[in-house]
Amino acid sequence: MTKPDANIDSDAPVILVADGGLPQALPPSADPIADWLDLMDVVEALCPEWPVPEPPRPGWVYRL
């Protein structure tokens, strides 16, 4: 049985996500509310209807 890192060359550079070639932050937006509404459109497209809630069960304690 070989060790999991036995095939890794010790001289190879370590690749991190930061080295993936993508910018680390999104450019600032002029309207954060429009960005939020765009995000809500995506959420609604992924889950167009709410899941059915469980009925209340006797004996459970509902407190805030």
C-alpha positions in Angstrom: 0.0 0.0 0.0 1.4 3.4 -0.9 1.0 6.6 0.9 -1.5 9.1 -0.6 1.1 11.7 -1.3 3.8 9.2 -2.6 3.1 10.1 -6.2 3.4 13.9 -5.6 6.7 15.4 -6.7 8.2 17.3 -3.7 9.7 19.9 -6.0 6.4 20.7 -7.8 4.8 24.1 -6.9 1.8 24.1 -4.7 -1.2 25.4 -6.7 -3.7 27.4 -4.6 -7.0 28.8 -5.6 -5.6 32.3 -5.6 -3.3 31.2 -8.4 -6.2 30.1 -10.6 -6.1 33.2 -12.7 -9.5 34.7 -11.6 -9.7 38.0 -9.8 -10.2 37.8 -6.1 -13.0 40.3 -5.8 -15.9 41.5 -7.9 -15.7 45.0 -9.1 -17.9 47.4 -7.0 -21.4 47.8 -8.2 -23.2 51.1 -8.6 -26.5 49.7 -7.2 -26.3 47.0 -4.5 -30.1 46.7 -4.5 -30.1 45.7 -8.2 -27.4 43.1 -7.4 -29.5 41.7 -4.6 -32.6 41.5 -6.9 -30.5 39.7 -9.5 -29.4 37.2 -6.9 -33.1 36.7 -5.8 -34.0 36.0 -9.5 -31.3 33.3 -9.6 -32.6 31.8 -6.3 -36.1 31.8 -7.6 -35.0 30.1 -10.9 -33.2 27.4 -8.9 -36.2 26.8 -6.5 -39.3 28.2 -8.1 -41.6 27.1 -5.2 -41.2 26.8 -1.5 -40.9 23.4 0.0 -43.9 22.2 1.9 -43.4 22.9 5.6 -43.8 20.1 8.2 -47.0 20.2 10.2 -46.6 21.2 13.8 -46.1 18.2 16.0 -47.7 17.8 19.4 -45.3 18.0 22.3 -42.8 20.2 20.5 -41.9 23.5 22.2 -42.0 26.5 19.9 -40.3 29.4 21.6 -38.3 32.4 20.3 
